[in-house]
């Protein structure tokens, strides 16, 4: 569980490294394919895998209607964090050629801080055996075969170019320049020339309606939370007049707790940047949506790096998944999320936001089943209303 907290910190650092107002465009890539195993340090690997996925498997034009760049839950980030850990474990198994005790692997990952770059050097630019194939499969990468092939075949000169583009930002804890990010994008787009595209799955009308409703619900929640955070940033600027004003870039985690009298407490991690710099800063906010007391105090403060998650895990069924300003019990007591790791195994609401009508065959099947179930319920309801109207007693 400590490793999961460490890896989550890597993701927050990677999000902060991406230039503000560009990072939001890579949220999809991070959540779906931004894994931390690979030929460089974990933070650089996250950026590498994210940009590679965005460059080679972008959403089709027909699916780009919604700007779903905010992470309005905690489960989607936890899922990619867990996927990265599964990938790291599988990578060590494959590299050793034998099944190692899990406890020894976890100890080694803690010791190495998940950085396997030195160990993996002999396996780069080799097609067989390819340890990245096991890692990508274990991590459930959406393009596992293509990703593993790319990692094993990446030419040393190209890897050096990518590394040199990142080294200044990683060493100095600053944001990547737009020029560096563009260069990395062009290299990765060039490296993966072909991508197998499956026939576009056809959704029935009811399935399309379900997809639309889920996206509308997201947009409604997004508008509410962004509005509150923008208010809090204005209040923060008034309380700290000597600091440069921060503007909200994107939200990277939301936990909602319902307290007495149906009051809702929101804990939010978000990235914000000043107009004078492209570097994002992680913030924490706490605010309320209260039925009775509308004047409950709110909290809004930046969090300094390194981002230590300080997770309070009680097992597979409960987990804390946000970064907090301190170790106050006031925060911990409100953020024990029931379900924990177990809740990341199935389809999440975020998956519907990033539905790819050309490649997401399994999600299309889920939507079709949901649509058929809804149609059956609608026909049943219509039949019962007809019986009631006709005066036929209902069973």
LINCORLIN-V861459 format. One record per run of one state. SS is the DSSP state (2 for helix, 1 for strand, 0 for the rest). FROM is the first residue (numbers start at 1). TO is the last residue. If there is no record, write none. Layout:
# LINCORLIN-V861459
ss & from & to
SS & FROM & TO
SS & FROM & TO
This chain:
# LINCORLIN-V861459
ss & from & to
0 & 1 & 1
2 & 2 & 17
0 & 18 & 22
2 & 23 & 33
0 & 34 & 41
2 & 42 & 56
0 & 57 & 60
2 & 61 & 63
0 & 64 & 70
1 & 71 & 71
0 & 72 & 74
2 & 75 & 96
0 & 97 & 101
2 & 102 & 112
0 & 113 & 116
2 & 117 & 123
0 & 124 & 130
2 & 131 & 138
0 & 139 & 143
2 & 144 & 153
0 & 154 & 155
2 & 156 & 172
0 & 173 & 177
2 & 178 & 191
0 & 192 & 204
2 & 205 & 239
0 & 240 & 245
1 & 246 & 258
0 & 259 & 259
2 & 260 & 262
0 & 263 & 263
1 & 264 & 274
0 & 275 & 280
1 & 281 & 289
0 & 290 & 298
1 & 299 & 302
0 & 303 & 314
1 & 315 & 315
0 & 316 & 317
1 & 318 & 319
0 & 320 & 328
2 & 329 & 332
0 & 333 & 336
1 & 337 & 338
0 & 339 & 339
2 & 340 & 344
0 & 345 & 348
2 & 349 & 353
0 & 354 & 360
2 & 361 & 390
0 & 391 & 395
